[in-house]
Amino acid sequence: MTQTLRANRDRLMQSLDELGRIGAYDAGNGVMGVRRLALSDEDATGRRLVMSWFEQAGLAVSIDQIGNAYADRPGADPALAPVMAGSHVDSVPTGGRFDGALGVLSALEAVRTLNDLSITTPRPITIAYFTDEEGCRFGTDMLGSAVATDRIPLADARALRDADGISVGDELDRLDFAGPEPVGQRRPHAFVECHVEQGPILAREGYDLGVVTGVQGISWRRLTLVGSAAHAGATPTDYRKDAGLAAAQINVRLREMCVSGEFGELRATMGVIRPEPGSVNVIPGRVTATVDLRNPDADALAAAERTLDNFCRELAESSGVHITWQQTARTPPVIFDEHVRVVIASVADRLALRHRPIVAGAGHDAQEWSRLCPTAMIFVPGENDGISHNPLELSTPEQCGHAADALLNTIVTLAGEGA
């Protein structure tokens, strides 16, 4: 099908606004943020709203055992594998309205537009949202997609617990989101995810879209540093076993590794530093911290992990602070399918949208599905230097509309293959 289709931008933005009101909070200065932590009550309300929209669009909705939702639109030939598009609706604690939600709702808008035009594609179309993409509550990102694509066993996923000891399984059961569909059954013809860039490149360089070539490798660790709590005034410096100081030294070493050039395009973040007992006049006796390492090169990522291990061992010996770590998530670099990327680029050309190839700095559901089928992503530029995981996250109606048009036409093109 060579007809160029256009999505309904007003309807898309209205849906984004309505979903964005669920879990909304006042971030100050007239800015509203979004807090929909995975499998929280707010996430459940958002999920149910989106499912109601799926059903209103005439889609058959199914929930699998990890809580992923799939909405199926028949094709002319039911024997053909579907084209799948989607993302997630959970957020980080201080998120914005577009991360994840734009991917789900632009896929929904594609189906709504096809319904408006009474177009039946040769292949079926499936749109989906996936459980706990962010990973900030239960410690493992892309959880629902990882289970659906057989990387993480269902039992292991259900056993994961948050900081309050509540498990994924507890919340799935409480919210009635442990669906009847077995995990690992879906095998799409192709998967496409539309997502905000979460960075400054596209906007600064004046591009309408990014054609994502792949995703950086990601390594997440939870560190536990145990020293000795003592009085801040009565304990001489030489006698201290300061877990807070050791955590700070690791953080500084991570920055040195990033700027050294030894590990290529390494990015490292210590996003959690939680000292105990957390008193102004007590030397921290224990610190829980996290380390997020990212690199598009698998060997460089592994080298950074080894260097961090060695530094922690040496620091433990010199400081008297016992340091242990747990790997909470690890995904290798992913290269997306060339054919799907070419389709996206060709669609963008047909729509007269300026585009460029780009590597994803964040993890995405698409990287999990890339193990099962040809996969790629469409990136959307953002305002405010593309800031994301932040209430200031913003893509304009024009930017979102361009992305929705590109996704719609990409889905239709892929859904016509092999018919």
TORNUZA-66397 format. One record per residue (C-alpha): residue in one letter; x, y, z. Coordinates in nm, 2 decimals. Last residue first. Layout:
// residues N
NODE, resn, u, v, w
NODE, A, X, Y, Z
...
// end
This chain:
// residues 419
NODE, resn, u, v, w
NODE, A, 0.07, -1.10, 0.16
NODE, G, 0.44, -1.13, 0.24
NODE, E, 0.46, -0.77, 0.35
NODE, G, 0.15, -0.55, 0.38
NODE, A, 0.16, -0.53, 0.76
NODE, L, 0.51, -0.39, 0.74
NODE, T, 0.40, -0.10, 0.52
NODE, V, 0.09, -0.04, 0.73
NODE, I, 0.29, -0.03, 1.05
NODE, T, 0.55, 0.20, 0.90
NODE, N, 0.27, 0.43, 0.77
NODE, L, 0.12, 0.46, 1.12
NODE, L, 0.45, 0.49, 1.29
NODE, A, 0.56, 0.78, 1.07
NODE, D, 0.23, 0.96, 1.10
NODE, A, 0.24, 0.92, 1.48
NODE, A, 0.60, 1.05, 1.49
NODE, H, 0.51, 1.36, 1.29
NODE, G, 0.21, 1.42, 1.51
NODE, C, 0.42, 1.39, 1.83
NODE, Q, 0.66, 1.65, 1.70
NODE, E, 0.38, 1.88, 1.58
NODE, P, 0.19, 1.84, 1.91
NODE, T, 0.50, 1.94, 2.09
NODE, S, 0.73, 1.70, 2.29
NODE, L, 0.78, 1.78, 2.65
NODE, E, 0.96, 1.64, 2.96
NODE, L, 0.97, 1.91, 3.22
NODE, P, 0.82, 1.68, 3.48
NODE, N, 1.15, 1.48, 3.46
NODE, H, 1.24, 1.12, 3.35
NODE, S, 1.31, 1.30, 3.02
NODE, I, 1.49, 1.62, 2.91
NODE, G, 1.50, 1.65, 2.53
NODE, D, 1.70, 1.97, 2.54
NODE, N, 1.40, 2.15, 2.70
NODE, E, 1.18, 2.04, 2.40
NODE, G, 1.18, 1.69, 2.27
NODE, P, 1.26, 1.50, 1.95
NODE, V, 1.08, 1.18, 1.87
NODE, F, 1.26, 0.85, 1.82
NODE, I, 1.12, 0.57, 1.59
NODE, M, 1.23, 0.22, 1.69
NODE, A, 1.34, -0.10, 1.52
NODE, T, 1.26, -0.47, 1.53
NODE, P, 1.28, -0.78, 1.31
NODE, C, 1.15, -1.07, 1.53
NODE, L, 1.22, -1.28, 1.84
NODE, R, 1.54, -1.14, 1.99
NODE, S, 1.44, -0.79, 1.89
NODE, W, 1.15, -0.81, 2.12
NODE, E, 1.37, -0.74, 2.42
NODE, Q, 1.54, -0.44, 2.26
NODE, A, 1.19, -0.30, 2.17
NODE, D, 1.09, -0.28, 2.53
NODE, H, 1.34, 0.00, 2.58
NODE, G, 1.67, 0.07, 2.76
NODE, A, 1.81, 0.42, 2.74
NODE, G, 2.09, 0.57, 2.53
NODE, A, 1.93, 0.47, 2.20
NODE, V, 2.16, 0.51, 1.91
NODE, I, 2.06, 0.75, 1.63
NODE, P, 2.02, 0.74, 1.25
NODE, R, 1.89, 1.07, 1.11
NODE, H, 1.56, 1.21, 1.00
NODE, R, 1.40, 1.52, 0.82
NODE, L, 1.04, 1.45, 0.75
NODE, A, 0.91, 1.49, 0.40
NODE, L, 0.63, 1.23, 0.47
NODE, R, 0.77, 1.01, 0.19
NODE, D, 1.12, 1.05, 0.33
NODE, A, 1.00, 0.95, 0.68
NODE, V, 0.83, 0.64, 0.53
NODE, S, 1.16, 0.55, 0.36
NODE, A, 1.35, 0.59, 0.68
NODE, I, 1.10, 0.38, 0.87
NODE, V, 1.11, 0.10, 0.60
NODE, V, 1.49, 0.12, 0.60
NODE, R, 1.50, 0.07, 0.98
NODE, V, 1.27, -0.23, 0.95
NODE, H, 1.51, -0.38, 0.69
NODE, E, 1.82, -0.31, 0.89
NODE, D, 1.69, -0.49, 1.21
NODE, F, 1.81, -0.33, 1.53
NODE, I, 2.15, -0.38, 1.68
NODE, V, 2.13, -0.45, 2.06
NODE, P, 2.40, -0.39, 2.33
NODE, P, 2.38, -0.64, 2.61
NODE, T, 2.13, -0.63, 2.89
NODE, R, 2.21, -0.66, 3.26
NODE, A, 1.98, -0.61, 3.55
NODE, T, 2.00, -0.64, 3.93
NODE, Q, 2.36, -0.75, 3.96
NODE, Q, 2.43, -0.76, 4.34
NODE, W, 2.72, -0.60, 4.51
NODE, T, 2.93, -0.63, 4.82
NODE, I, 3.16, -0.38, 5.00
NODE, H, 3.30, -0.42, 5.35
NODE, V, 3.45, -0.08, 5.47
NODE, G, 3.79, -0.11, 5.62
NODE, S, 3.90, 0.18, 5.40
NODE, S, 4.21, 0.03, 5.23
NODE, E, 4.08, -0.32, 5.18
NODE, A, 3.73, -0.22, 5.08
NODE, L, 3.88, 0.04, 4.84
NODE, E, 4.09, -0.22, 4.67
NODE, R, 3.80, -0.46, 4.62
NODE, C, 3.57, -0.18, 4.50
NODE, F, 3.84, -0.06, 4.25
NODE, N, 3.88, -0.42, 4.11
NODE, D, 3.51, -0.46, 4.06
NODE, L, 3.47, -0.12, 3.90
NODE, T, 3.75, -0.21, 3.66
NODE, R, 3.59, -0.54, 3.57
NODE, E, 3.25, -0.37, 3.50
NODE, A, 3.43, -0.11, 3.28
NODE, A, 3.59, -0.38, 3.08
NODE, A, 3.26, -0.56, 3.03
NODE, L, 3.10, -0.23, 2.90
NODE, A, 3.40, -0.18, 2.67
NODE, D, 3.36, -0.53, 2.53
NODE, A, 2.99, -0.49, 2.47
NODE, D, 3.02, -0.15, 2.29
NODE, P, 2.71, 0.07, 2.30
NODE, N, 2.79, 0.15, 2.67
NODE, R, 2.58, 0.20, 2.98
NODE, L, 2.67, 0.16, 3.35
NODE, D, 2.41, 0.23, 3.62
NODE, V, 2.54, 0.19, 3.98
NODE, T, 2.31, 0.18, 4.28
NODE, A, 2.38, 0.26, 4.64
NODE, T, 2.30, 0.12, 4.99
NODE, V, 2.51, 0.28, 5.25
NODE, R, 2.60, 0.15, 5.60
NODE, G, 2.77, 0.28, 5.91
NODE, P, 2.73, 0.65, 5.81
NODE, I, 2.92, 0.87, 6.05
NODE, V, 2.65, 1.01, 6.29
NODE, N, 2.60, 1.38, 6.36
NODE, V, 2.37, 1.47, 6.07
NODE, S, 2.17, 1.15, 6.10
NODE, G, 2.10, 0.91, 5.81
NODE, P, 2.14, 0.59, 6.00
NODE, E, 2.22, 0.48, 5.74
NODE, P, 2.32, 0.63, 5.41
NODE, R, 2.11, 0.59, 5.09
NODE, I, 2.29, 0.68, 4.77
NODE, V, 2.07, 0.60, 4.47
NODE, G, 2.14, 0.72, 4.11
NODE, M, 2.51, 0.64, 4.09
NODE, T, 2.54, 0.70, 3.72
NODE, A, 2.79, 0.59, 3.46
NODE, R, 2.81, 0.66, 3.08
NODE, L, 3.08, 0.49, 2.88
NODE, E, 3.13, 0.60, 2.52
NODE, G, 3.47, 0.44, 2.48
NODE, F, 3.60, 0.27, 2.80
NODE, E, 3.95, 0.41, 2.81
NODE, G, 3.83, 0.76, 2.71
NODE, S, 3.92, 0.88, 3.06
NODE, V, 3.61, 1.09, 3.10
NODE, C, 3.37, 0.80, 3.18
NODE, M, 3.62, 0.62, 3.41
NODE, E, 3.69, 0.93, 3.61
NODE, R, 3.32, 0.98, 3.66
NODE, L, 3.29, 0.62, 3.79
NODE, R, 3.59, 0.68, 4.02
NODE, V, 3.41, 0.98, 4.17
NODE, N, 3.10, 0.77, 4.25
NODE, I, 3.31, 0.50, 4.40
NODE, Q, 3.49, 0.76, 4.63
NODE, A, 3.15, 0.89, 4.74
NODE, A, 3.03, 0.54, 4.83
NODE, A, 3.35, 0.50, 5.04
NODE, L, 3.29, 0.83, 5.21
NODE, G, 2.94, 0.73, 5.31
NODE, A, 3.06, 0.39, 5.44
NODE, D, 3.29, 0.57, 5.68
NODE, K, 3.51, 0.33, 5.87
NODE, R, 3.67, 0.59, 6.10
NODE, Y, 3.97, 0.57, 6.33
NODE, D, 4.20, 0.79, 6.12
NODE, T, 3.94, 1.07, 6.11
NODE, P, 3.90, 1.09, 6.49
NODE, T, 3.56, 0.98, 6.63
NODE, A, 3.42, 1.22, 6.90
NODE, G, 3.25, 1.47, 6.67
NODE, A, 3.07, 1.26, 6.42
NODE, H, 2.99, 0.98, 6.67
NODE, A, 3.01, 0.64, 6.52
NODE, A, 2.85, 0.41, 6.26
NODE, S, 3.09, 0.14, 6.14
NODE, G, 3.15, 0.03, 5.78
NODE, V, 2.91, -0.17, 5.56
NODE, L, 2.87, -0.08, 5.19
NODE, T, 2.59, -0.25, 4.99
NODE, L, 2.60, -0.19, 4.62
NODE, R, 2.30, -0.26, 4.39
NODE, R, 2.41, -0.31, 4.03
NODE, W, 2.27, -0.23, 3.69
NODE, S, 2.45, -0.30, 3.36
NODE, I, 2.31, -0.16, 3.03
NODE, G, 2.43, -0.22, 2.67
NODE, Q, 2.33, 0.06, 2.45
NODE, V, 2.04, 0.02, 2.21
NODE, G, 2.03, 0.00, 1.83
NODE, T, 1.99, 0.18, 1.50
NODE, V, 1.71, 0.41, 1.60
NODE, V, 1.57, 0.61, 1.31
NODE, G, 1.54, 0.96, 1.47
NODE, L, 1.27, 1.20, 1.37
NODE, D, 1.20, 1.56, 1.29
NODE, Y, 1.56, 1.67, 1.29
NODE, G, 1.69, 2.02, 1.37
NODE, E, 2.03, 1.93, 1.51
NODE, R, 1.96, 2.06, 1.86
NODE, A, 1.62, 1.89, 1.86
NODE, L, 1.74, 1.55, 1.74
NODE, I, 2.05, 1.54, 1.97
NODE, P, 1.91, 1.66, 2.31
NODE, G, 1.82, 1.34, 2.49
NODE, Q, 1.52, 1.14, 2.60
NODE, E, 1.44, 1.05, 2.24
NODE, V, 1.07, 1.02, 2.30
NODE, H, 0.94, 0.67, 2.19
NODE, C, 0.78, 0.49, 1.90
NODE, E, 0.83, 0.12, 1.91
NODE, V, 0.81, -0.11, 1.61
NODE, F, 0.79, -0.49, 1.62
NODE, A, 0.79, -0.73, 1.32
NODE, H, 0.63, -1.05, 1.20
NODE, P, 0.53, -1.11, 1.56
NODE, R, 0.59, -1.43, 1.77
NODE, R, 0.37, -1.42, 2.08
NODE, Q, 0.35, -1.73, 2.31
NODE, G, 0.62, -1.65, 2.56
NODE, V, 0.39, -1.58, 2.85
NODE, P, 0.07, -1.79, 2.89
NODE, E, -0.25, -1.58, 2.85
NODE, P, -0.46, -1.61, 3.16
NODE, G, -0.38, -1.27, 3.31
NODE, A, -0.20, -1.18, 3.63
NODE, F, -0.33, -0.82, 3.63
NODE, D, -0.59, -0.87, 3.90
NODE, L, -0.46, -0.57, 4.10
NODE, R, -0.39, -0.77, 4.41
NODE, D, -0.26, -1.07, 4.20
NODE, L, -0.02, -0.86, 4.00
NODE, E, 0.08, -0.68, 4.31
NODE, D, 0.17, -0.98, 4.51
NODE, G, 0.35, -1.14, 4.21
NODE, V, 0.57, -0.84, 4.17
NODE, S, 0.66, -0.87, 4.53
NODE, I, 0.61, -0.63, 4.82
NODE, G, 0.92, -0.62, 5.05
NODE, D, 0.89, -0.25, 5.11
NODE, A, 1.19, -0.17, 4.90
NODE, D, 1.04, -0.36, 4.61
NODE, R, 1.04, -0.73, 4.56
NODE, L, 1.11, -0.97, 4.27
NODE, A, 0.95, -1.31, 4.31
NODE, R, 0.70, -1.26, 4.02
NODE, A, 0.99, -1.20, 3.78
NODE, D, 1.18, -1.52, 3.89
NODE, A, 0.86, -1.73, 3.85
NODE, L, 0.80, -1.59, 3.51
NODE, P, 1.14, -1.68, 3.38
NODE, I, 1.35, -1.39, 3.25
NODE, R, 1.48, -1.38, 2.89
NODE, D, 1.18, -1.57, 2.75
NODE, T, 1.04, -1.29, 2.52
NODE, A, 0.73, -1.23, 2.73
NODE, V, 0.94, -1.23, 3.05
NODE, A, 1.19, -0.98, 2.92
NODE, S, 0.90, -0.77, 2.78
NODE, G, 0.73, -0.75, 3.12
NODE, L, 1.05, -0.67, 3.30
NODE, M, 1.19, -0.41, 3.07
NODE, D, 1.39, -0.28, 3.38
NODE, T, 1.47, -0.49, 3.68
NODE, G, 1.49, -0.32, 4.02
NODE, F, 1.13, -0.38, 4.15
NODE, R, 1.03, -0.01, 4.17
NODE, C, 1.26, 0.17, 3.93
NODE, G, 1.25, -0.10, 3.66
NODE, E, 1.12, 0.15, 3.40
NODE, E, 0.96, -0.11, 3.17
NODE, D, 0.74, -0.24, 3.45
NODE, T, 0.47, -0.43, 3.27
NODE, F, 0.43, -0.40, 2.89
NODE, Y, 0.18, -0.21, 2.67
NODE, A, 0.06, -0.35, 2.34
NODE, I, -0.07, -0.30, 1.99
NODE, T, -0.12, -0.60, 1.76
NODE, I, -0.19, -0.56, 1.39
NODE, P, -0.31, -0.85, 1.17
NODE, R, -0.14, -0.89, 0.83
NODE, P, -0.32, -0.80, 0.50
NODE, T, -0.42, -0.46, 0.64
NODE, T, -0.79, -0.37, 0.66
NODE, I, -0.86, -0.01, 0.59
NODE, S, -1.21, 0.14, 0.69
NODE, L, -1.06, 0.49, 0.68
NODE, D, -1.17, 0.57, 1.04
NODE, N, -1.07, 0.22, 1.15
NODE, L, -0.72, 0.27, 1.00
NODE, T, -0.70, 0.60, 1.19
NODE, R, -0.80, 0.44, 1.51
NODE, V, -0.54, 0.17, 1.46
NODE, A, -0.26, 0.42, 1.41
NODE, E, -0.39, 0.62, 1.70
NODE, L, -0.35, 0.32, 1.93
NODE, A, 0.01, 0.29, 1.81
NODE, S, 0.06, 0.66, 1.88
NODE, L, -0.10, 0.59, 2.23
NODE, V, 0.14, 0.31, 2.33
NODE, G, 0.45, 0.49, 2.21
NODE, L, 0.35, 0.83, 2.35
NODE, A, 0.28, 0.67, 2.69
NODE, G, 0.63, 0.53, 2.71
NODE, D, 0.79, 0.86, 2.81
NODE, F, 0.54, 1.13, 2.71
NODE, R, 0.36, 1.26, 3.03
NODE, G, 0.66, 1.33, 3.25
NODE, G, 0.83, 1.14, 3.53
NODE, T, 0.92, 1.20, 3.89
NODE, P, 0.87, 0.86, 4.04
NODE, V, 0.96, 0.68, 3.71
NODE, S, 0.67, 0.59, 3.49
NODE, D, 0.44, 0.30, 3.40
NODE, V, 0.25, 0.33, 3.07
NODE, H, 0.47, 0.11, 2.84
NODE, S, 0.56, 0.06, 2.47
NODE, G, 0.37, -0.05, 2.17
NODE, A, 0.37, -0.18, 1.81
NODE, M, 0.33, -0.54, 1.68
NODE, V, 0.29, -0.65, 1.32
NODE, P, 0.10, -0.97, 1.31
NODE, A, 0.19, -1.32, 1.19
NODE, L, -0.01, -1.43, 0.89
NODE, A, -0.27, -1.70, 0.92
NODE, P, -0.54, -1.45, 0.99
NODE, D, -0.52, -1.32, 0.63
NODE, A, -0.72, -1.00, 0.58
NODE, G, -0.59, -0.87, 0.92
NODE, P, -0.76, -0.88, 1.25
NODE, R, -0.68, -0.61, 1.52
NODE, D, -0.53, -0.75, 1.84
NODE, A, -0.48, -0.57, 2.17
NODE, Y, -0.21, -0.71, 2.39
NODE, A, -0.17, -0.62, 2.76
NODE, N, 0.13, -0.73, 2.96
NODE, G, 0.04, -0.83, 3.31
NODE, I, 0.31, -1.10, 3.38
NODE, Q, 0.07, -1.38, 3.32
NODE, D, -0.06, -1.24, 2.99
NODE, I, -0.35, -1.00, 2.94
NODE, S, -0.57, -1.02, 2.62
NODE, V, -0.76, -0.75, 2.45
NODE, A, -0.96, -0.80, 2.12
NODE, L, -0.96, -0.46, 1.95
NODE, G, -1.28, -0.27, 1.84
NODE, A, -1.13, 0.07, 1.90
NODE, Q, -1.35, 0.10, 2.21
NODE, E, -1.18, -0.21, 2.34
NODE, F, -0.83, -0.06, 2.31
NODE, W, -0.96, 0.27, 2.46
NODE, S, -1.09, 0.07, 2.76
NODE, M, -0.75, -0.10, 2.79
NODE, V, -0.58, 0.24, 2.80
NODE, L, -0.80, 0.35, 3.09
NODE, R, -0.75, 0.02, 3.27
NODE, R, -0.37, 0.05, 3.24
NODE, G, -0.37, 0.41, 3.37
NODE, T, -0.58, 0.31, 3.67
NODE, A, -0.35, 0.02, 3.74
NODE, D, -0.04, 0.24, 3.71
NODE, E, -0.20, 0.48, 3.97
NODE, D, -0.28, 0.19, 4.21
NODE, S, 0.09, 0.08, 4.18
NODE, L, 0.19, -0.21, 3.96
NODE, A, 0.48, -0.01, 3.81
NODE, L, 0.51, 0.34, 3.95
NODE, R, 0.28, 0.59, 3.79
NODE, R, 0.41, 0.93, 3.91
NODE, V, 0.36, 1.20, 3.65
NODE, G, 0.47, 1.57, 3.67
NODE, M, 0.28, 1.89, 3.64
NODE, V, 0.46, 2.22, 3.59
NODE, G, 0.30, 2.54, 3.71
NODE, N, 0.61, 2.66, 3.89
NODE, G, 0.60, 2.35, 4.11
NODE, A, 0.61, 1.98, 4.05
NODE, D, 0.24, 1.94, 4.11
NODE, Y, 0.14, 1.58, 4.08
NODE, A, -0.02, 1.36, 3.81
NODE, G, -0.08, 0.99, 3.87
NODE, I, -0.35, 0.98, 3.61
NODE, R, -0.37, 1.33, 3.45
NODE, G, -0.12, 1.22, 3.19
NODE, L, -0.36, 0.96, 3.05
NODE, E, -0.61, 1.23, 2.97
NODE, D, -0.34, 1.46, 2.82
NODE, L, -0.19, 1.19, 2.61
NODE, S, -0.54, 1.09, 2.48
NODE, Q, -0.62, 1.45, 2.39
NODE, M, -0.28, 1.48, 2.21
NODE, L, -0.36, 1.17, 2.00
NODE, R, -0.71, 1.29, 1.92
NODE, D, -0.58, 1.63, 1.81
NODE, R, -0.31, 1.47, 1.60
NODE, N, -0.54, 1.25, 1.40
NODE, A, -0.29, 1.03, 1.21
NODE, R, -0.20, 1.09, 0.84
NODE, L, -0.18, 0.82, 0.57
NODE, T, 0.04, 0.81, 0.26
NODE, Q, -0.11, 0.56, 0.01
NODE, T, 0.16, 0.33, -0.11
NODE, M, 0.00, 0.00, 0.00
// end
